[in-house]
């Protein structure tokens, strides 16, 4: 203690339940027991795309980065930038955001989407919708509100949610950064929290 400025945390695997359980039940309680006050950094927290699992890898990047941010992490490193090899079924060959021959994977598109929407954003709070819904509220640099939201229930395609008192425009940014307008009726915005995470973007007066 006292010999370092940042507490690095290394944890691979799925976001839910593995990463959530490890952070909530082991890592954060350990910091508290040890009296660690230095900020923490998610310094190697990825998932392989071996076996054709590019979309699960991409979703894990989105969820783990947002979740770590909400738990006070000051940084997030994905392991790694480029695949280590060409074998599609070898775990260690498929952690990259790009292929061995420098082609972008789904996770690279997600990284760009997050950087575009959340750069210089400020985390505000966890939103409690209940059940298997995970939701995190941020304020973007331009003042708009960003709600990162998804549903952890593998047996449910989507859970309907409602935000009330919405007086401005609303739109959804999908996993890969595509933006679509959402209808606001009588100051209510109704949308679904699906297994694939999205960002609901609202004007600041919402």
C-alpha positions as CSV (number, residue, x, y, z in Angstrom):
1,X,0.0,0.0,0.0
2,X,1.3,3.4,-1.0
3,X,3.6,2.0,-3.7
4,X,1.2,2.5,-6.6
5,X,-1.2,5.1,-8.0
6,X,-3.7,2.8,-9.9
7,X,-5.2,-0.6,-9.0
8,X,-5.3,-2.7,-12.1
9,X,-7.9,-5.5,-12.5
10,X,-7.6,-8.3,-15.0
11,X,-10.8,-10.4,-15.6
12,X,-11.8,-12.2,-18.9
13,X,-15.0,-14.1,-19.6
14,X,-18.7,-13.3,-20.2
15,X,-20.2,-10.2,-18.8
16,X,-23.2,-11.9,-17.1
17,X,-23.0,-13.6,-14.7
18,X,-19.2,-14.1,-14.6
19,X,-17.8,-10.5,-14.8
20,X,-20.6,-9.0,-12.7
21,X,-20.2,-11.6,-10.0
22,X,-16.4,-11.3,-9.8
23,X,-16.5,-7.5,-9.6
24,X,-19.4,-7.3,-7.1
25,X,-18.6,-10.3,-4.9
26,X,-14.8,-10.5,-5.0
27,X,-13.0,-7.5,-6.4
28,X,-14.8,-4.5,-4.9
29,X,-15.2,-6.2,-1.4
30,X,-11.5,-7.1,-1.5
31,X,-10.6,-3.4,-2.2
32,X,-12.8,-2.4,0.8
33,X,-11.3,-5.0,3.1
34,X,-7.7,-4.0,2.1
35,X,-8.4,-0.3,2.5
36,X,-7.5,0.4,-1.2
37,X,-8.4,4.0,-2.1
38,X,-6.5,4.3,-5.3
39,X,-8.7,4.3,-8.4
40,X,-9.1,1.1,-10.4
41,X,-8.5,0.4,-14.0
42,X,-10.1,-2.5,-16.0
43,X,-6.8,-3.3,-17.6
44,X,-7.5,-6.6,-19.4
45,X,-11.1,-7.6,-19.7
46,X,-12.1,-9.3,-22.9
47,X,-13.7,-12.3,-24.5
48,X,-12.6,-14.4,-27.4
49,X,-14.6,-14.7,-30.6
50,X,-13.4,-18.3,-31.3
51,X,-16.0,-20.6,-32.8
52,X,-17.8,-17.8,-34.7
53,X,-18.8,-15.8,-31.7
54,X,-18.1,-12.3,-33.0
55,X,-21.4,-10.8,-31.9
56,X,-21.2,-12.2,-28.3
57,X,-17.6,-10.7,-28.2
58,X,-18.9,-7.4,-29.4
59,X,-21.7,-7.3,-26.9
60,X,-19.3,-8.2,-24.1
61,X,-17.1,-5.2,-25.0
62,X,-20.1,-2.8,-24.8
63,X,-21.4,-4.2,-21.5
64,X,-18.1,-4.7,-19.7
65,X,-16.9,-1.2,-20.6
66,X,-20.1,0.6,-19.5
67,X,-20.4,-1.5,-16.4
68,X,-16.8,-1.0,-15.3
69,X,-17.3,2.8,-15.8
70,X,-20.4,2.7,-13.6
71,X,-18.4,1.0,-10.9
72,X,-15.7,3.7,-10.8
73,X,-13.1,2.4,-13.2
74,X,-11.0,5.2,-14.6
75,X,-10.0,3.3,-17.7
76,X,-10.7,0.2,-19.8
77,X,-8.3,-1.9,-21.9
78,X,-9.5,-4.6,-24.3
79,X,-7.2,-7.5,-24.9
80,X,-6.3,-7.2,-27.7
81,X,-6.3,-5.0,-30.7
82,X,-5.3,-7.6,-33.3
83,X,-6.0,-11.4,-33.5
84,X,-2.9,-13.4,-32.7
85,X,-3.5,-16.0,-35.4
86,X,-5.8,-17.4,-38.1
87,X,-7.3,-20.5,-36.5
88,X,-11.1,-19.6,-36.0
89,X,-11.4,-22.2,-33.2
90,X,-8.4,-21.3,-31.1
91,X,-9.2,-19.0,-28.2
92,X,-5.9,-17.2,-28.1
93,X,-6.1,-16.4,-31.8
94,X,-9.4,-14.5,-31.6
95,X,-9.4,-11.9,-28.8
96,X,-8.7,-9.0,-31.2
97,X,-10.9,-6.1,-32.4
98,X,-9.5,-6.7,-35.9
99,X,-8.4,-9.9,-37.6
100,X,-4.8,-11.0,-38.1
101,X,-4.9,-9.5,-41.6
102,X,-6.3,-6.2,-40.3
103,X,-10.0,-6.5,-41.1
104,X,-12.4,-5.0,-38.6
105,X,-14.5,-7.4,-36.5
106,X,-17.9,-6.7,-35.0
107,X,-16.2,-5.6,-31.7
108,X,-14.3,-3.0,-33.6
109,X,-17.5,-1.4,-34.8
110,X,-18.8,-1.5,-31.2
111,X,-15.7,0.2,-30.0
112,X,-16.2,3.0,-32.6
113,X,-19.9,3.4,-31.6
114,X,-19.0,3.8,-28.0
115,X,-16.2,6.2,-28.7
116,X,-18.5,8.3,-30.8
117,X,-21.4,8.5,-28.4
118,X,-19.6,8.4,-25.0
119,X,-16.4,10.3,-25.5
120,X,-16.1,12.8,-22.7
121,X,-19.4,11.8,-21.2
122,X,-20.1,11.8,-17.5
123,X,-21.6,8.9,-15.6
124,X,-24.6,10.0,-13.6
125,X,-26.2,6.9,-12.0
126,X,-27.5,3.4,-12.4
127,X,-31.2,3.3,-13.4
128,X,-33.3,0.7,-11.6
129,X,-35.9,-0.8,-13.9
130,X,-35.9,-4.1,-12.0
131,X,-35.6,-7.7,-13.1
132,X,-32.9,-8.6,-15.6
133,X,-32.6,-5.1,-17.0
134,X,-29.2,-3.3,-16.8
135,X,-29.4,0.5,-17.4
136,X,-26.8,3.3,-16.9
137,X,-27.4,7.0,-17.3
138,X,-24.7,9.3,-18.7
139,X,-24.6,12.9,-19.8
140,X,-22.8,13.5,-23.1
141,X,-20.4,16.3,-23.8
142,X,-23.2,18.1,-25.8
143,X,-25.6,17.9,-22.8
144,X,-27.8,15.2,-24.1
145,X,-28.6,12.2,-21.9
146,X,-27.4,8.7,-22.8
147,X,-29.1,5.6,-21.4
148,X,-27.1,2.4,-22.0
149,X,-29.6,-0.4,-21.6
150,X,-29.9,-4.1,-22.1
151,X,-31.6,-7.2,-20.7
152,X,-29.6,-10.1,-19.2
153,X,-32.4,-12.7,-19.5
154,X,-31.3,-15.2,-22.3
155,X,-34.9,-16.4,-22.7
156,X,-36.5,-13.0,-23.3
157,X,-36.2,-11.2,-26.5
158,X,-37.1,-7.8,-25.1
159,X,-38.7,-6.2,-22.0
160,X,-40.9,-3.1,-22.6
161,X,-39.8,0.0,-20.7
162,X,-41.2,3.5,-20.4
163,X,-39.5,6.8,-19.7
164,X,-42.0,9.6,-18.8
165,X,-41.6,13.3,-18.9
166,X,-39.7,13.3,-22.1
167,X,-40.1,16.7,-23.7
168,X,-37.4,16.6,-26.4
169,X,-36.3,14.4,-29.2
170,X,-35.3,10.8,-28.7
171,X,-33.3,8.3,-30.7
172,X,-31.7,4.9,-30.3
173,X,-28.1,4.1,-31.1
174,X,-27.7,0.3,-31.8
175,X,-24.7,-1.9,-31.0
176,X,-22.8,-0.8,-34.1
177,X,-23.6,3.0,-34.0
178,X,-26.6,3.2,-36.3
179,X,-29.0,5.9,-35.2
180,X,-32.8,5.8,-35.5
181,X,-35.4,8.3,-34.3
182,X,-37.8,7.1,-31.6
183,X,-41.4,8.4,-31.3
184,X,-42.3,10.4,-28.2
185,X,-46.1,10.4,-27.5
186,X,-47.7,12.4,-24.7
187,X,-44.2,12.9,-23.2
188,X,-43.7,9.1,-22.9
189,X,-41.0,7.1,-24.6
190,X,-41.7,3.4,-24.9
191,X,-38.9,1.0,-26.1
192,X,-37.6,-2.5,-25.5
193,X,-34.6,-3.6,-23.6
194,X,-33.2,-6.5,-25.6
195,X,-30.3,-8.8,-25.2
196,X,-28.3,-6.7,-27.5
197,X,-27.3,-3.4,-25.7
198,X,-28.3,0.0,-27.1
199,X,-28.1,3.6,-26.2
200,X,-31.2,5.7,-25.8
201,X,-30.2,9.3,-26.5
202,X,-32.4,12.2,-25.2
203,X,-32.2,15.9,-25.4
204,X,-31.1,17.5,-22.2
205,X,-34.5,18.9,-21.3
206,X,-35.9,15.4,-21.1
